Structures are given as structure tokens and as C-alpha cells.
Amino acid sequence: MSAGRATSAPSGSRVARAASEDPVVERQRRWEAEVANPALAKGPERKERFATLGGIPVDRLYTPRSPHSGPEGIGYPGQPPFTRGIHPTGYRGRVWSMRMFSGFGSPEDTNRRFHYLLKHGESGLSIAFDDPTLYGIDADDPESLGEVGKCGVNVGSLADMRRLLHGIPLAEVTTSMTINGPANIVWGMYLLAGEASGISPDRLGGTTQNDILKEYIAQKEFLYPPRPALRLVTDTIEYATRHTPRWNPVSISGYHIREAGSTAVQELAFTLADGRAYVGEAIRRGLDVDEFAPRLSFFFNSHNDFFEEIGKFRAARRLWARVMRDEFHATKERSMWLRFHTQTAGCSCTAQQPELNIVRTTVQALAGVLGGTQSLHTNSYDEALQLPSEDAVRIALRTQQILASESGVTESVDPFAGSYYVEWLTDTMEEEAQKYFDRIDALGGVVPAIERGFFQREIQEASFRYQRSVESGAEKVVGVNAYTVDAPIKVPRLKITEEARRRQSARLRTLRARRNRSRYEAALDRLRTVAGTDDENTMPAVLDALRADATLGEIVRAFQDVYGSYRERSTY
């Protein structure tokens, strides 16, 4: 699966002769002797070893003779292997979707923020849910105390979803929902909220993250053991294939893998490995790969190393196209597309001198755009301190709008194609990702690798190496261990009170008092029965439970009655 080379290298005694006959190699030799070496004699370089943020060694100079893919490996935009992008015209036809990740407090609080962002030019919604929702816990559960609405919006019932989406033109705006463990339930709420607004499921467009494998690897918001959890994801892929042609049922996510401390190569490899697992499971279910693969999407982090990120995005497209063609025998080009959303790196934002995060976000967003992202979220400068204030989120959105309207980067498709350094880096990242594929396959696949702690250990070690380099000063973070100032942090504070929990808890009490108890209990009994089968899709039973006014927490507990819960084994 590794990238092919433009030419094969000479061997044996022909190497020296070939080099001496190559004018490019000769010019480089003369440059080193006559220009570089005298400069080094006057003053050494800043450090002995140069490398990307992920640790890939970087040479001083790259030339046409540096190893890289030939024309076939680079290709053209809109043609396999899609190194240069999945669309032939790039952003010349339409720029990326500007999709700001938003959610806090009650559904009404977040609904107001959605309308604010749409008014200021956002082109798609992206919903952030609070921890109780992510963990499938109702707002009135004792475990929710202190967390309701604090890091996202609280949604505990179908009625809450309708409040959240009130006045939003769902047939015109696509929505991304960052939800994983209970993704099937929250997606069901969205489908039924659209139905209540007179919009049939086939007209709704959007994405559920729904990437449960990544939860065991990095984010840890899982509800059930890995194998039944994977079954529920496959149920959503099957249901979406049959009923919601405009919906992406899974957004295979590297973002949280990177936020947990992985390198760029690990993010690339582990994300695509998860994608391979989902595709393989759907095929085993009996789905045709060309039926469902065009609706899969991806979600990546864009970190500080500008060129490494661009190389990662380009390598991801090429590697995925080859996986789909060679491993899963997809025949439609759309099945080979790697469509992806990008978010700038939250873990790179600092509480110290927080206004500097505007600069970091701009660099990261530019890497995402030059890497060919289909949609983009830019973090707000107060990311390390709180949920974004209105002023901060507006600046983050304006950053994207400046890139799209004023920078000129949308004029040409994949402008870094042919760069000796970028092409070498793209190939290197693809080859290193393939090595991880081989290691994962040797362990028996993604689920056995999760159960053995492989991914967790790899990320822990990479995170430790990076933290140690920051603490030693080898890796500089402006404002933290370099160019620091002793000044108070002045950021307008956005405070979320306990009012959201009180309001949401009261609503749940009212809902439970007025619902038809026998209908609700019958719906949950039916859900448990279906969950206990090997082949019946659980989505219709989930929808019926929501129609019967079952809450998020009650449906999750019904699944846990069948599947149990999951406790991760420590890998330290």
C-alpha cells in the first residue's frame, strides 16, 4: 500500500556513475561544497536534529531527486488516487463549509447561538453535547451533578432535540453531531425532530460522528463493550443506507486521537484503521461496499506543523482510495473518496497569552485548507479557558472568512503539489501509516488491538515524549516556555450556572409524569429483545422508544441490560 516511486534507484557500481551523470545531483553537490559548507563553517545550524512535530527527521534540502511518488502517485484533482483532492476544481467552485462547533446550557441557549452563527455567515451547524449526554446519563441523575450544560448542550429527550432545532431550516442546513456512545439514540432524535417539522428522513443532511472505536482508543466516552458497540454502529450504517441518502452515518475521527497526544502519523494510521474496521463489519453484515462507502466521512485535527499536516491530509486521501479499491474492491470512485472535516488543535491552545491562539488557529486552518478539507471548525482564542464567548467565536469564524475571501489560497487546486518536500513528506507519512496497518492486522484487527491496549500505549508514549520535550525546552511553546510575560489574563468570561440542570431535570419529571407508561415500557422491552438478536437492526426499536417518550438515559440502560457496561484495563 506504500507509495510508488517515479524511478527505481541504480544498484551496485552504477550508483556513483549515475550520480555523476545526473545534473541535478551534481548541482546539489556543488551547492553543498561551495555554498552550504562555507556557511556552516561560519556558524552552525540552530540544532543538531531537525524533525516534524511528529518526529519525522527532516533533511536540509529536497530536490527533484528526493524520493517521492511519480506522476501516477500524485495524479490530478478529482481522479484516483485523489492525492490532490476529490473535486477537480477544488475551492474554485465552492469553498469549504464553515461549521463552528457549538453547544452549552439548555437547548434554548444553544439554539440562540446557532441562529447567531447562521446570521454571521456560518454555513453548517456542528453540535457540541455536554458530558451527561455524551455518557448517556439524564440530567436528573446524581452522576450529572455539576456537568449539565457545562461543556456542551444537554439533550435528554426527543422534546429537547425539537427545542434545540427550533426555527432552523433543516432541509437547507446540514448538521454535524459530535456524539458517539449514544449516537444511534441522538440521531434518532434528530430524524424524528425533522419528521415533526414535516421533513422526511431522505431530505435531512448531516453527519453523526458515531465513531465508537476511537472512544476506546482515545476519548473514553464508551457505554458498552467494544463488540456490541460496533454492532450498533453497523446498524446505523445499514439504516442510513436504506433510509437517509443525504446523511453520513459515521465520521471516522482522528481528532480526539491527536488531542490525546498521538503523532500525526498515528492519527492518520489509527483513524484509517478504524475506517477499515467499519467497512469490513458492514460488508460482513451483507451490505454492498458501493452502497454505503460514499456516505462515510472523516474528521481530522490540524496541528501546528504546517507541512506535516498538509502531507497528512494528502496521504490520507491516497491511502484510503487504495484501501477501498484493493482491499474492499470498491468500483465507484465516490466509494474511494476520503471526505473530511477539520478542526484546529484544541490541545495547542494555551491559557497563557490566549490572544496568541488566534495566530495558531490561523496557521492550522490554513494547513487544513491547503490540505483540501471539505469543512472546517476554527477554535476560539479562549478555548483553553472556557466555552467560547460570542466575540471569540465570531473572530474564529471571521478567520475562515478571511482565508476564503482575502488570502488567495482558493484560486488553485492543491498548490503544493510537486513541492519536493511536501511530496516526500506525503509519501513518508503514507508508508509509516502502512506499517501501523501491518502491526494492527498482526494483532487480529482493531478490536483485539483495543482489548490488548495497543493503541493506548502508543499514544501514551508519544504524548509522554512530547510533554518531556516541552518541559525540557527542546519544543518551544510561545507564551508557555518561551517569550513569557507576567501579566493577568484578560478574557471576558462565559459562565454556565446550575440553572440548566434545574430546568432540564424539571422537564424530565414532567415528561415521565405525562407519558403513557405501558407504551413506554413495551417499547423498551422490544428494544431489549431486538438488541439480544444477532441480525435484527436496532434503529427502528430506538425510534419507537423515542416516540414513546423514553429518555436518553433510559434507552442506554436498556441496551446495558443486554450488553453490560465496559471498564478499560489500565495500560500504564
SENUMI-919440 format. One record per atom (N, C-alpha, C): x, y, z; residue in one letter. Coordinates in steps of 0.2 Angstrom, whole numbers, plus 5000, padded with zeros to 4 digits. Each point is the difference from the previous one (the first is absolute). Example, Ala and Ser with C-alpha at 12.3 -4.5 7.8 and 13.67 -1.06 7.14 Angstrom:
506649725039a/499650065000a/500450065000a/499850054996s/500450065001s/499650055003s/
This chain:
500449945000m/499650065000m/500450065000m/500750005001s/500450055000s/500150044993s/500150065000a/500150044994a/500549974995a/499850004994g/500549984995g/500550064998g/500649984998r/500550054998r/500050014993r/500250064998a/500050024993a/500549954996a/500649995003t/500549964996t/500349955006t/500349954997s/500449965005s/500750025000s/500349995006a/500750035001a/500549954997a/500550034997p/500649954997p/500349965006p/500349954998s/500349955005s/500749994999s/500349975005g/500749984999g/500550064998g/500549984996s/500550054998s/499750064996s/499349994997r/499750054996r/499850065004r/500050005007v/499750055004v/500550074999v/500649995001a/500450064999a/500050034993a/500049954995r/500050034993r/499450034999r/499449985002a/499450034999a/499950075003a/500350005006a/500050065004a/500450064996a/500649974998s/500550054996s/499750024994s/499549964997e/499750024993e/499450045001e/499750015006d/499450035001d/500250085002d/499750044996p/500250075001p/499750035006p/499449975002v/499750035006v/500449985006v/500349935000v/500449985006v/500650045000v/500350014994e/500650045000e/500050075002e/499450034998r/499950075003r/499950005007r/499749955003q/499950005007q/500749995004q/500449964997r/500749995003r/500450065000r/499950044994r/500450065000r/499750055005r/499450005000w/499750055005w/500249995007w/500049935002e/500249985007e/500850025001e/500449994995a/500750015001a/500150084999a/499750044996e/500250074999e/499650055004e/499449975002v/499550055003v/499849985008v/499849945000a/499749985007a/500649995005a/500549964998n/500649985004n/500350075003n/500250044995p/500350075003p/499550035005p/499450004998a/499550045005a/500049965007a/500049935000l/500149975006l/500650015004l/500550014996a/500750015003a/500050075004a/499650044998k/499950075003k/499650005006k/499549955000g/499550005005g/499649945000g/499949965005p/499649945000p/499350014999p/499649954998e/499350005000e/499750005007e/499450025001r/499750015007r/500049945004r/500049944997k/499949945004k/500349944996k/500249955003e/500349944997e/499549964995e/499450005003r/499549964997r/499450044998r/499850004994f/499450034998f/499449954999f/499450015002a/499549954999a/499350035000a/499549974997t/499350025001t/499850005007t/499450035002l/499849995006l/499949935002l/499849964996g/499949925001g/500749965000g/500550044999g/500749965001g/500349974993g/499750024995i/500349984993i/500650044999i/500649974999p/500650044999p/499950044993p/500250065000v/500050044994v/500750024998v/500149994993d/500650024997d/500150074999d/500650034999r/500150074999r/499750024993r/500049964995l/499850024993l/499749944997l/499550014996y/499649954996y/500050034993y/500249954995t/500150024993t/499649954996t/500050014993p/499649954996p/500249935001p/500649995003r/500249935001r/499949975007r/499750045004s/499749975006s/499549954999s/500049955004p/499549944998p/499350035001p/499649994995h/499350025001h/499649974994h/499350005001s/499649964995s/500150044993s/499949964995g/500050034993g/499450024998g/499850024994p/499450034998p/499449965001p/500149935000e/499449965002e/499850005007e/500550015004g/499850005008g/499750075001g/500250054997i/499850075001i/499350014997i/500049984993g/499450014997g/499750074999g/499450004998y/499650074999y/499450005005y/499850065001p/499450015004p/499449974997p/499649965005g/499449974997g/500149934997g/500649985000q/500249934997q/500449965005q/499849935000p/500449965005p/500850014998p/500450005006p/499849985007p/499850065004p/499850054997f/499850065004f/500550045004f/500649994999t/500550035004t/499950085000t/499850024994r/499950074999r/499350035002r/499649955002g/499350035002g/499549954996g/499450005003i/499449964997i/499650044995i/500150075000h/499650044995h/500550034995h/499850004994p/500550024995p/500150085000p/499550035003t/500150085000t/500250025007t/500149965005g/500150025006g/499550055003g/500350065003y/499650055003y/499850054994y/500149994994r/499950054995r/499250004999r/499749945001g/499350004999g/499650025006g/500249975006r/499750015007r/500549995005r/500150055005v/500450005005v/499849955005v/500449985005w/499849955005w/499450035004w/499749955003s/499550025005s/500350025007s/499750065002m/500350035006m/499549985006m/500249955003r/499649975005r/500350005007r/499750055004m/500350015007m/499749965005m/500449975004f/499849955005f/499750045006f/499349995001s/499750045005s/499549965004s/500050025007g/499549975004g/500150025007g/499550025004f/500150015007f/499350015003f/500049985007g/499350025003g/499549954998g/499450045000s/499449964998s/499950004992s/499549964998p/499950014992p/499950074998p/499650045004e/499850074998e/500750044999e/500449995005d/500750045000d/500349994993d/500149934999t/500449994994t/499650024993t/499449995000n/499650024995n/500150074998n/500050055005r/500250074999r/500750004997r/500549975002r/500750004997r/499949984993r/499749944998f/499949984993f/499850064996f/499450035002h/499750054996h/500550064999h/500450025006y/500550054999y/500649984995y/500249945000l/500549984995l/499850004993l/499449974999l/499750004993l/499950084998l/499850045004k/500050074998k/500650034998k/500649985003h/500750024999h/500349964995h/499749964996g/500349974994g/500249935001g/499849965005e/500249935001e/499649964995e/500349954997s/499649974995s/499849935002s/500149985006g/499849935002g/500050005008g/499649965003l/500050005007l/500449945002l/500350015006s/500449945003s/499950005008s/499649955002i/499850005007i/500449975005i/500250045005a/500449975006a/499549985006a/500149945002f/499549985005f/500450005007f/499750005005d/500350005007d/500249935002d/500449995005d/500249945002d/499449955002d/499550025004p/499549965001p/499649974994p/500050044995t/499749974993t/500549964997t/500650015000l/500549964997l/500149935003l/499850005007y/500149945004y/499349975000y/499550024997g/499349975000g/499750015007g/500150055004i/499750015007i/499550065000i/499449995003d/499550055000d/500250065005d/499850064999a/500250055003a/499850005008a/499549965002d/499849995007d/500449945003d/500449974997d/500449955003d/500550035004d/500149975006p/500550035005p/500750004996p/500249964996e/500650004996e/500150074996e/499550034998s/500050064996s/500150065004s/500050005006l/500150065005l/500650044998l/499950064998g/500650044999g/500250004993g/499749964995e/500249994993e/499550024995e/499450015002v/499550014995v/500150074997v/500150004993g/500050064996g/500750035001g/500549975003k/500650045001k/500549994994k/500149954997c/500449994994c/499749994994c/499350015000g/499649994994g/499350015002g/499649984995v/499250015001v/499849935003v/499550015005n/499749945003n/499449984996n/499949944997v/499549974997v/499849935003v/499450005003g/499849945003g/499449964997g/499750044995s/499349974998s/499950024993s/499549974996l/499850034994l/499850075000l/499650025006a/499850075001a/500650055000a/500549985003d/500650045001d/500350014993d/500049954995m/500350014994m/499650054996m/499349995001r/499650054996r/500150075002r/500150015007r/500250075002r/500750024997r/500449965000l/500750024998l/500050024992l/499649974996l/499950014993l/499550054998l/499650035005h/499550044999h/500250064995h/499650014994g/500150054996g/500649994995g/500449945000i/500549994996i/499749974994i/500250024994p/499849974993p/500349944999p/499849945003l/500449944999l/500049974993l/499650024996a/500149974993a/500550044996a/500250065003e/500550044996e/500750005004e/500049995006v/500750005004v/500149935002v/500749984999t/500249945002t/500350005007t/499949955004t/500250005007t/500549945002t/500550025003s/500549955003s/499949995007s/499949945003m/499949995007m/500649965003m/500450035004t/500549965003t/499849965006t/499849944999i/499749965004i/500249934998i/500249955005n/500249944999n/499749945003n/500149995007g/499749955003g/499249994999g/499650065001p/499349994999p/499850044993p/500549994995a/499850034994a/499449984996a/499949945001n/499449974996n/499450035003n/499950015007i/499550035003i/499950084998i/500550035001v/500050084998v/499950014993v/500249954995w/499850014993w/499349994999w/499749955004g/499349985000g/499650065002g/500250045005m/499750065002m/500050054994m/500650014997y/500050054994y/499549984994y/500049934999l/499649984994l/499250015002l/499849995006l/499450015002l/499850085001l/500550045002a/499950075000a/499850034993a/500449974995g/499950024993g/499349984998g/499849945002e/499449974998e/499450045003e/500150035006a/499550045003a/499950074997a/500650024997s/500050064996s/499849994993s/499749944998g/499849994993g/500649984995g/500649985003i/500549994995i/500249925001i/499949974994s/500149935000s/500849985001s/500149945003p/500749985001p/500550014994p/499749994994d/500450004994d/500250074998d/499750055003r/500250074998r/500550035006r/500149965005l/500450035005l/500849984998l/500450055001g/500750004999g/500450015006g/500549965001g/500550015005g/500449945002g/500350015006t/500549945002t/499949995007t/500049945002t/500149985007t/500749975001t/500450035005q/500749975000q/500049925001q/499649985006n/499949935000n/500649954999n/500650035002d/500649964999d/500249975007d/499749945002i/500149975006i/500749975001i/500349984995l/500649975001l/500550055002l/500050064998k/500450065002k/499950015008k/499449995002e/499950015007e/500449955005e/500149944998y/500449965004y/500750014999y/500250034994i/500750024999i/500250065003i/499650055001a/500250075002a/499550035004a/499450014999q/499650055003q/499649975006q/499949935000k/499849975006k/499250015002k/499650024995e/499350015002e/499649944997e/500249945002f/499649944998f/499549985005f/499549964998l/499549985004l/499949935000l/500249964995y/500049935000y/500649974998y/500149935001p/500649974997p/500150014993p/500650004997p/500250024993p/499649964995p/499949935001r/499749964994r/499250025000r/499650005005p/499350034999p/500050074998p/500450045002a/500050074998a/500250014992a/500449964998l/500149994993l/499449984996l/499749955003r/499349984997r/499550064999r/500050045005l/499550065000l/500250054994l/500750014999v/500250044995v/499849974993v/500149945000t/499849974993t/499350004999t/499650005005d/499250014999d/499950074997d/500450055003t/499850074997t/500250004993t/500649974998i/500250004993i/499549974996i/499849945002e/499549964996e/499350054999e/499850025006y/499450045000y/500150074995y/500550035001a/500150064996a/500149984992a/500349944999t/500049984993t/499349994997t/499549985004r/499449984997r/499550065001r/500150055004h/499550055002h/500250074999h/500750025001t/500250075000t/500650014996t/499850014993p/500650004995p/500450075001p/499850055004r/500450065000r/500450005007r/499949955004w/500350005007w/500649955000w/500650035003n/500649965001n/499949975007n/500049935000p/499849975006p/500649995005p/500650014997v/500650005005v/500550054997v/500350045005s/500650044998s/500649975004s/500449974996i/500549965003i/500650055003i/500150005006s/500350065003s/500749995002s/500550044998g/500650005002g/500250065005g/499550045000y/500150065004y/500149995007y/499649955003h/500149995008h/500649965001h/500249964995i/500649965000i/500650055001i/500050054996r/500650055000r/499950045007r/499450025002e/500050045006e/500249965006e/500049934999a/500249965006a/500849995000a/500350034995g/500750005000g/500449964995g/499649984995s/500349964994s/500550044996s/500449974996t/500350044994t/499650004994t/500250044995a/499650014994a/499949934997a/500649965000v/499949944996v/499649955004v/500050005007q/499549965003q/499350024999q/499950065000e/499350034999e/499849974993e/500450014995l/499849974993l/499949935000l/500549965003a/499949935000a/499449975004a/499950025006f/499549985004f/499350024998f/500050054997t/499350034997t/499849954994t/500549994996l/499849964994l/500049935002l/500349985005a/499949935002a/499349995003a/499750055004d/499350005002d/499649994994d/500150044995g/499650004994g/500049934996g/500649975000r/500049934997r/499549965004r/500050005007a/499649965004a/499350014999a/499850064999y/499350024999y/499849974993y/500450014995v/499849984993v/500049925000v/500549975003g/500049925001g/499349985003g/499850035006e/499549985004e/499350014995e/500050054997a/499450014996a/499949954994a/500649994997i/500049944995i/499849945003i/500249985006r/499849945003r/499350005001r/499750065001r/499350005002r/499649984993r/500350014994g/499749984994g/499950064996g/500250065002l/500050064996l/500550004994l/499850034995d/500450014994d/500550065001d/500650004999v/500550055002v/499850074997v/499849994993d/499850064996d/499450035002d/499649965004e/499350035003e/500250055006e/500449985004f/500150045006f/500650045001f/500649984996a/500650045001a/500050074998a/499650024995p/500050074998p/499750055006p/499749975005r/499750045005r/500450005006r/500649975000l/500550005006l/500450064999l/500150035006s/500550065000s/500550005005s/500450055001f/500650005004f/500050065004f/500450005005f/500150065004f/500750015003f/500450054998f/500750005002f/500150065004f/500650005004n/500350065003n/500550034996n/500050075000s/500550034997s/500550045005s/500649975001h/500450035005h/500550054998h/500650015003n/500450064999n/500549994994n/500249944999d/500549994995d/499750004993d/500050064997f/499750014994f/500049954994f/500749994999f/500149954994f/499849935002f/500149985006e/499849935002e/499349995000e/499650055001e/499349995000e/499750004993e/500350044995i/499850004993i/500249934997i/500649975002g/500249944998g/499549945002g/499850015007k/499649955003k/499350004996k/499750054998f/499450014997f/500049974993f/500650014996r/500149974994r/500149935000r/500449985005a/500149925000a/499449975002a/499650035004a/499349965002a/499649994994a/499950054996r/499649994994r/500349944996r/500650004999r/500349954995r/500049935003r/500150005007l/500049935003l/499349975000l/499550055002w/499349975001w/499849984993w/500250034994a/499749984994a/500349934998a/500649995002r/500349944998r/499749945005r/499950025006v/499749955005v/499349984997v/499650054998m/499349984997m/500149964994m/500450024995r/500149974994r/500349935001r/500549995003d/500449945000d/499849955005d/499850035006e/499849955006e/499349985000e/499550064998f/499349985000f/499750004994f/500450014994h/499749994993h/499550054999h/500050065002a/499550054998a/500150024993a/499550014996t/500150024993t/499850074998t/499550035005k/499850074998k/500650045003k/500150064996e/500550045003e/499850045006e/499450015001r/499750035006r/500149965006r/500149934999s/500149965006s/500750015002s/500550024996m/500750015001m/500150075003m/499650045000w/500150075002w/500150005008w/500550045002l/500050015007l/499850085001l/499450005002r/499750075002r/500150015007r/500350065002f/500150015007f/499950075002f/499850015007h/499950065003h/500750015004h/500250065001t/500650025004t/499850045006t/500349995006q/500050055005q/500750025002q/500150065001t/500750025003t/500149975007t/500650005002a/500249965006a/499950035006a/499449985003g/499950025007g/500550005005g/500449945000c/500549995004c/500650044999c/500150044995s/500550054999s/499950065003s/499350025001c/499850065003c/500350015007c/500250065002t/500350015006t/499650055004t/500049995007a/499650055004a/500550065001a/500649995000q/500550065000q/500050044993q/499950065001q/500050054994q/499549974995q/499449995002p/499549964996p/499950044993p/500150064999e/499950034994e/500549974994e/500549975002l/500549974996l/499649944996l/499549975003n/499749954997n/499650014994n/499950074999i/499750024993i/500549994995i/500750015001v/500549984995v/500149934999v/500049965006r/500149934999r/499449974996r/499450025001t/499449984997t/500050024992t/500350064999t/500050024993t/500549954996t/500649995003v/500549954997v/499749934999v/499749985005q/499749934999q/499450004995q/499650055000a/499450004995a/500350004993a/500550044999l/500350014994l/500349934997l/500349965005a/500249934998a/499449964998a/499550005004g/499449974998g/499750014993g/500050074999v/499850024993v/500449984995v/500750015000l/500549984995l/500049925000l/499849975005g/499949925000g/499449984996g/499550044999g/499449984996g/499449985004g/499950035006t/499549985005t/499350024997t/499549965001q/499350024998q/499650055004q/500250005007s/499750045005s/500550025005s/499950055004l/500550025005l/499750045006l/500249985005h/499950035007h/500650045002h/500050065002t/500650045002t/499850015008t/500549985004n/499950015007n/500150075002n/499650025005s/500050075003s/500650015004s/500250065001y/500650015004y/500049995007y/499450005003d/499949985007d/499949935001d/500149954995e/499949935001e/500349975006e/500650025002a/500349975006a/499750025007a/499650054999l/499750035006l/499349995002l/499649994994q/499349995001q/499649984993q/499449995000l/499650004994l/500050074997l/500050004993p/500250074997p/499450055001p/500350065001s/499550065001s/499850024993s/499550044999e/499750024994e/500650034996e/500350055003d/500650034996d/500549964998d/500249955004a/500549954998a/499849964994a/499449975001v/499849964994v/499950044994v/499850065000r/500050044994r/500750014997r/500550025004i/500750004997i/500249944997i/499849945003a/500249944997a/499749994993a/499350015000l/499750004994l/500350054994l/500150065003r/500350054995r/500749984997r/500349965004t/500749974998t/499949964994t/499549965000q/499949964994q/499750044994q/499650055002q/499850044994q/500550044997q/500550025004i/500650044997i/500449954996i/500149945002l/500449954996l/499649994993l/499349995001a/499749994993a/499950064996a/500050065002s/499850064996s/500650044999s/500650005004e/500550054999e/500749974999e/500149945002s/500749975000s/500249984993s/499649984995g/500249974994g/500149934999g/499949965006v/500249935000v/499549964997v/499450034998t/499549964997t/500050004992t/500550044998e/500050014992e/500349944997e/500449965002s/500349944997s/499949945004s/499949944997v/499949945003v/500649975002v/500149985006d/500649975003d/500650034998d/500150065002p/500650044998p/500749975002p/500049965005f/500749975002f/500249944996f/499549984996a/500249944996a/500750014996a/500449955000g/500750014997g/500550035004g/499850025006s/500550035005s/500549945002s/500650004999y/500449945001y/499949985008y/500050055004y/499949985007y/499349975002y/499550044997v/499349975002v/499949934997v/500249994994e/499949944997e/500449945004e/500650025002w/500449955004w/499649995006w/499850055003l/499749995007l/499349964999l/499650024995t/499449964999t/500249924999t/500549994996d/500249934999d/500249975007d/500450035004t/500349985006t/499449985005t/499550055000m/499549995005m/499549944998m/499949994993e/499649944998e/500449945001e/500749994999e/500349945002e/500049995007e/500150055004e/500049985008e/499349985002e/499550034997a/499349985002a/499949924998a/500349984994q/499949944998q/500449955005q/500550025002k/500349965005k/499649995006k/499650055002y/499549995006y/499549954998y/499750014994f/499549954997f/500349935001f/500649994998d/500349935001d/500049975007d/500250055005r/500049985007r/499349995002r/499550044999i/499349995002i/499849934997i/500149994994d/499749944997d/500449935003d/500650015002a/500349955004a/499749985006a/499750055003l/499749995007l/499349974999l/499750004994g/499449974999g/499450054998g/500350074999g/499550054998g/499950055006g/499650054999v/499950065004v/499749985007v/499549965000v/499749985007v/500549965004v/500349954998p/500549965004p/500650055002p/500250054995a/500550045002a/499850055006a/499450025000i/499750045005i/500049965007i/499849944999e/499949965006e/500749985003e/500550004996r/500749995003r/500450075001r/499650054999g/500350075002g/500650024996g/500049984993f/500550024996f/499950084998f/499550024998f/499950074998f/500150045006f/499849985006q/500150055006q/500750015002q/500449944999r/500750015002r/500450044995r/499849994994e/500450044995e/499850085001e/499450015001i/499950075001i/500350035007i/500049965005q/500350025006q/500750014999q/500349964997e/500850014999e/500150064996e/499650024995a/500150054995a/499950075004a/499450005004s/499950055004s/500550025006s/500349955003f/500550005005f/500650044996f/500249974995r/500650034996r/499950074999r/499450024997y/499950074999y/500050055006y/499749975005q/499950045007q/500750015002q/500449955000r/500750005003r/500450054996r/499950014993s/500450044996s/499850085001s/499350015002v/499850065002v/500350025007v/500049965004e/500350015007e/500750025000e/500449964995s/500750015000s/500250074996s/499550024996g/500150064996g/500249994993g/500149934998a/500249984993a/499450024996a/499449995002e/499450024996e/499750075003e/500050054996k/499850065003k/499350024998k/499750025006v/499350024999v/499950075002v/499950054996v/500150075001v/499450025005v/500350035005g/499550035006g/500049955006g/500349944999v/500049955005v/500749985002v/500549984996n/500749995002n/500450054996n/499850044996a/500450054996a/499650074999a/500350055001y/499750074999y/499450015004y/500149985007t/499550015005t/499950075002t/499450025003v/499950065003v/499749995007v/500150045004d/499750005007d/499450055000d/499449984997a/499550055000a/499349965001a/499550035003p/499449965001p/499649994993p/499749945000i/499649984994i/499350045000i/499950044995k/499450044999k/499649974995k/499549965001v/499549974996v/499350005003v/499650034996p/499350005002p/499749935002p/499849995006r/499849935002r/499349994998r/499949934998l/499349984998l/499949945006l/499550025004k/499949955006k/499349964999k/500149945001i/499449964999i/499749985007i/499550025002t/499749995007t/499749935001t/499749985006e/499649945001e/499350014997e/499850054998e/499450014997e/499849954995e/500549994995a/499849954995a/499849935003a/500449985005r/499849945003r/499350005004r/499850055003r/499450015003r/499450004995r/500150034994r/499550014995r/499949934997r/500649974998q/500049934997q/499749955004q/500150005006s/499849955005s/499250015001s/499850065000a/499350015001a/499649984994a/500350014994r/499749974994r/499949935000r/500549965002l/500049935000l/499549975005l/499950045006r/499549985004r/499350004997r/499950064996t/499350014997t/499949954995t/500649984996l/499949954994l/499849945003l/500349985006r/499949935002r/499350005003r/499750055003a/499450005003a/499450004995a/500150034994r/499550004995r/500049944995r/500549974999r/500149954995r/499649945001r/499849964995n/499649945001n/500549945002n/499949985007r/500549965003r/500049934996r/499549974999s/500049934996s/500350014994s/499950054996r/500350014993r/500850005001r/500250045005y/500750025001y/500349935002y/499749965005e/500349945002e/500149954994e/499450004996a/500049954995a/500650014995a/500150074998a/500550024996a/500749985002a/500150015006l/500749985003l/500049925000l/499549975002d/500049924999d/500249984993d/499750034995r/500149984993r/500750024999r/500350055002l/500750024999l/500549955003l/499849985006r/500549955003r/500049934995r/499449984998t/499949944996t/500450014994t/499950054996v/500450014994v/500750015001v/500250035005a/500850005002a/500349945001a/499649955003g/500249935001g/500149964994g/499750024994t/500149964994t/500650014997t/500249964995d/500650014996d/499950044994d/499450004997d/500050034994d/499450054999d/499650015005e/499550054999e/500350075001e/499850054996n/500350075001n/499650035006n/500450045004t/499750035006t/499750064999t/500250044994m/499750074999m/499350005001m/499649964996p/499350015001p/499750005007p/500349955004a/499850005007a/500250065004a/500650034998v/500250065004v/499550064998v/499850004994l/499550054998l/499449995003l/499749945001d/499449995003d/500150025008d/500549995003a/500150015007a/500050085001a/500350044995l/500050075000l/499350034999l/499649974996r/499350024999r/499649985006r/500249955004a/499649995006a/500350045006a/500450054999d/500350055005d/500549975004d/500349944998a/500649985004a/500550055000a/500450015006t/500550055000t/500749974997t/500550044999l/500649974998l/500349955005l/500050025006g/500349965005g/499649935001g/499450004999e/499649945001e/500149954994e/500150034994i/500249964994i/500749975001i/500450045002v/500749975001v/500049955005v/499650015006r/500049945005r/499749944997r/499550014996a/499749944996a/500549964996a/500450044997f/500649964996f/500549975005f/500150035005q/500549985005q/499749935004q/499450005000d/499749945003d/500249944996d/500150014993v/500149944996v/500850004999v/500350054999y/500750004998y/500550015006y/499850025006g/500450025005g/500450074999g/500450015005s/500450064999s/500749984999s/500550055000y/500749984998y/500450045004y/500549975003r/500650035004r/500649994996r/500450054999e/500649994996e/500649975005e/500449964997r/500649985004r/500550055000r/500350015005s/500650055000s/500649984996s/500350054997t/500549984995t/500750035003t/499950045006y/500650035002y/500549955003y/
